[in-house]
Amino acid sequence: GAQGKAVNKGLIKNGIIGQANSGQSGMDITGSGSLGRNETTGVISNLGYYGMHVLNGGEVINKGKIQNNFSTGIFADGTGTKVTNETTGVIGNAGSNGISLGSGASGVNKGIIENTGSYGVSSSIGTSFINEATGIIKNAGDHGVSTNGATSTVQNYGTISNLGNYGLSITAGTATNNGTISNTGNYGMFMSVFGFGINNGIISNHGNYGMEVFLGTGVNSGVIS
């Protein structure tokens, strides 16, 4: 199939204030081998559906700034579809999702994700998400990272800082903390229904619950203090 490339080094404004859903996508990438890149000087401001939209084996890389104030900063869906937030990348979410991973997609965060909305990162069935050692996820909203899909996996090697409701929430799938979860909010790590959570790292709790299990399964081999 055809392979395309899109690069942003300037400003993309998707949507118009006061006109909800007026923009579909700031950048749209579809198909295996297709690539979308937001460079270090690039800014994507989303007031529409998607700041970056990638499907069916495409790939997007953010090295700059994505600010989502309505629906989703980056939406990825389909087997082989990839999202990377690089070390210089900053994703700010005051809307629904900073990064949303649909069926079969994968995501890696090496930079900063700041959530004051619903989800910093949300993932569904058959997805994988890794927060690398350099990755920082700051949640002052509802969920820092949430997974709600069978066979989905989340691995944290970096830092999840929760001042909101859930730092790391697992409703279905498996999540492993090998890094640090700092909780001054409600739940540092929360497992429910079919969720399986493993702590091999550090959960520092100055909030309500460092690790909470409700119908799911939780295993601690690390430190909760």
C-alpha positions as CSV (number, residue, x, y, z in Angstrom):
1,G,0.0,0.0,0.0
2,A,0.9,3.7,-0.3
3,Q,3.2,5.1,2.4
4,G,2.9,8.7,3.4
5,K,4.8,11.1,5.7
6,A,3.6,14.2,7.5
7,V,5.9,16.5,9.6
8,N,4.9,19.5,11.7
9,K,7.5,22.0,12.8
10,G,5.0,24.9,13.3
11,L,1.5,25.3,14.7
12,I,-1.6,23.1,13.9
13,K,-4.8,24.4,15.5
14,N,-7.6,21.8,15.1
15,G,-11.1,23.1,15.9
16,I,-12.5,26.5,16.8
17,I,-13.3,27.7,20.3
18,G,-17.0,27.7,20.8
19,Q,-17.7,25.3,18.0
20,A,-17.3,21.8,19.4
21,N,-16.2,19.1,17.0
22,S,-15.5,21.6,14.2
23,G,-12.2,19.9,13.4
24,Q,-11.8,16.1,12.8
25,S,-8.0,15.7,13.0
26,G,-5.0,18.1,13.2
27,M,-2.9,15.3,11.6
28,D,-4.3,12.1,10.1
29,I,-2.0,9.1,9.4
30,T,-3.4,5.8,7.9
31,G,-1.7,2.6,6.7
32,S,1.3,0.5,7.3
33,G,4.6,2.4,6.8
34,S,2.9,5.8,7.0
35,L,4.5,8.2,9.5
36,G,3.4,11.4,11.3
37,R,5.9,13.4,13.3
38,N,5.5,16.5,15.5
39,E,8.9,18.0,15.8
40,T,10.4,19.7,18.8
41,T,9.2,23.1,17.5
42,G,5.8,21.7,16.6
43,V,2.7,22.6,18.5
44,I,-0.7,20.8,18.0
45,S,-3.6,22.5,19.7
46,N,-6.8,20.3,19.6
47,L,-10.3,21.7,20.2
48,G,-11.9,19.1,17.8
49,Y,-11.8,15.3,17.8
50,Y,-8.1,14.4,17.4
51,G,-4.9,16.3,17.5
52,M,-3.1,13.3,15.8
53,H,-5.1,10.4,14.4
54,V,-3.4,7.2,13.3
55,L,-4.9,4.0,12.0
56,N,-4.2,0.6,10.4
57,G,-0.4,0.2,11.1
58,G,0.6,3.8,10.8
59,E,3.0,5.5,13.3
60,V,3.1,8.9,15.0
61,I,6.0,10.4,17.0
62,N,5.6,13.5,19.2
63,K,8.7,15.5,20.0
64,G,6.9,18.7,20.6
65,K,3.8,19.9,22.4
66,I,0.3,18.5,22.0
67,Q,-2.5,20.3,24.0
68,N,-5.8,18.6,24.0
69,N,-8.8,20.6,25.4
70,F,-11.7,18.7,23.9
71,S,-11.6,15.0,22.8
72,T,-8.3,13.2,22.2
73,G,-4.7,14.4,21.8
74,I,-3.5,11.2,20.0
75,F,-5.9,8.5,18.9
76,A,-4.4,5.2,17.6
77,D,-6.2,2.1,16.5
78,G,-5.4,-1.1,14.6
79,T,-2.8,-3.9,14.7
80,G,0.7,-2.6,14.3
81,T,-0.3,1.1,14.9
82,K,2.3,2.9,17.1
83,V,2.5,6.0,19.2
84,T,5.7,7.4,20.7
85,N,5.9,10.4,22.9
86,E,9.7,11.2,22.9
87,T,11.8,12.6,25.8
88,T,11.1,16.2,24.6
89,G,7.4,15.5,24.0
90,V,4.7,17.0,26.2
91,I,1.1,16.0,26.0
92,G,-1.3,18.0,28.0
93,N,-4.9,16.7,28.4
94,A,-7.7,18.8,29.8
95,G,-10.3,16.9,27.7
96,S,-11.2,13.3,27.4
97,N,-7.8,11.5,26.5
98,G,-4.2,12.5,26.2
99,I,-3.5,9.3,24.4
100,S,-6.2,6.8,23.5
101,L,-5.1,3.3,22.3
102,G,-7.7,1.2,20.4
103,S,-7.6,-2.5,19.6
104,G,-4.2,-3.7,18.7
105,A,-2.3,-0.4,19.0
106,S,0.8,0.2,21.1
107,G,2.1,3.3,22.8
108,V,5.4,4.4,24.5
109,N,5.9,7.4,26.6
110,K,9.5,8.8,27.2
111,G,8.4,12.3,27.9
112,I,5.7,14.0,29.9
113,I,1.9,13.4,29.9
114,E,-0.1,15.8,32.1
115,N,-3.8,15.0,32.7
116,T,-6.3,17.4,34.3
117,G,-9.2,15.8,32.3
118,S,-10.5,12.3,32.1
119,Y,-7.6,10.0,31.0
120,G,-3.9,10.8,30.6
121,V,-3.6,7.4,28.8
122,S,-6.5,5.0,28.1
123,S,-6.2,1.6,26.4
124,S,-8.5,-1.1,25.3
125,I,-8.4,-4.8,24.1
126,G,-5.1,-6.1,22.8
127,T,-3.1,-3.0,23.4
128,S,0.3,-2.4,25.0
129,F,1.6,0.8,26.7
130,I,5.0,1.4,28.2
131,N,6.0,4.3,30.3
132,E,9.8,4.3,30.0
133,A,12.3,5.2,32.8
134,T,12.3,8.8,31.5
135,G,8.5,8.9,31.3
136,I,6.5,11.1,33.7
137,I,2.7,10.9,33.9
138,K,1.1,13.6,36.1
139,N,-2.5,13.1,37.0
140,A,-4.6,15.7,38.6
141,G,-7.7,14.5,36.9
142,D,-9.5,11.2,36.9
143,H,-7.1,8.6,35.5
144,G,-3.4,8.8,34.9
145,V,-3.2,5.5,33.0
146,S,-6.2,3.2,32.5
147,T,-6.5,-0.1,30.8
148,N,-9.9,-1.8,30.2
149,G,-9.4,-4.6,27.7
150,A,-8.6,-8.3,27.7
151,T,-5.0,-9.1,26.8
152,S,-4.0,-5.5,27.2
153,T,-0.7,-4.7,29.0
154,V,0.7,-1.7,30.8
155,Q,4.3,-1.4,32.1
156,N,5.6,1.5,34.1
157,Y,9.3,1.9,34.4
158,G,9.1,5.7,35.0
159,T,7.0,7.9,37.3
160,I,3.3,8.2,37.7
161,S,2.3,11.0,40.0
162,N,-1.3,11.0,41.1
163,L,-2.9,13.9,42.7
164,G,-6.3,13.0,41.3
165,N,-8.5,9.9,41.4
166,Y,-6.5,7.0,39.9
167,G,-2.8,6.9,39.2
168,L,-2.9,3.5,37.5
169,S,-6.3,1.8,37.0
170,I,-6.8,-1.8,35.6
171,T,-10.3,-3.0,34.9
172,A,-9.2,-5.7,32.5
173,G,-5.7,-6.8,31.3
174,T,-2.4,-6.7,33.2
175,A,-0.4,-3.8,34.5
176,T,3.0,-3.9,36.1
177,N,4.7,-1.2,38.1
178,N,8.5,-1.4,37.9
179,G,9.0,2.3,38.6
180,T,7.5,4.7,41.0
181,I,3.9,5.6,41.7
182,S,3.5,8.6,44.0
183,N,0.0,8.9,45.3
184,T,-1.3,12.0,47.2
185,G,-4.8,11.5,45.7
186,N,-7.3,8.7,45.9
187,Y,-5.8,5.5,44.5
188,G,-2.1,4.9,43.5
189,M,-2.9,1.5,41.8
190,F,-6.4,0.2,41.5
191,M,-7.5,-3.2,40.2
192,S,-11.1,-4.1,39.6
193,V,-13.3,-6.7,37.9
194,F,-10.8,-8.6,35.6
195,G,-7.8,-6.4,36.3
196,F,-4.4,-8.0,37.3
197,G,-1.9,-5.6,38.8
198,I,1.7,-6.3,39.9
199,N,3.9,-3.9,41.9
200,N,7.6,-4.6,41.6
201,G,8.6,-1.1,42.2
202,I,7.7,1.6,44.7
203,I,4.3,3.0,45.6
204,S,4.6,6.0,47.8
205,N,1.2,6.7,49.4
206,H,0.3,9.9,51.1
207,G,-3.3,9.8,49.9
208,N,-6.1,7.3,50.5
209,Y,-4.9,4.0,49.0
210,G,-1.5,2.9,47.8
211,M,-2.9,-0.3,46.2
212,E,-6.6,-1.1,46.2
213,V,-8.2,-4.4,44.9
214,F,-11.9,-4.6,44.2
215,L,-12.8,-8.0,42.5
216,G,-9.5,-7.9,40.5
217,T,-6.1,-9.3,41.6
218,G,-3.2,-7.4,43.0
219,V,0.4,-8.7,43.8
220,N,3.0,-6.7,45.6
221,S,6.6,-7.8,45.3
222,G,7.9,-4.3,45.7
223,V,7.5,-1.5,48.3
224,I,4.3,0.3,49.4
225,S,4.9,2.9,52.0
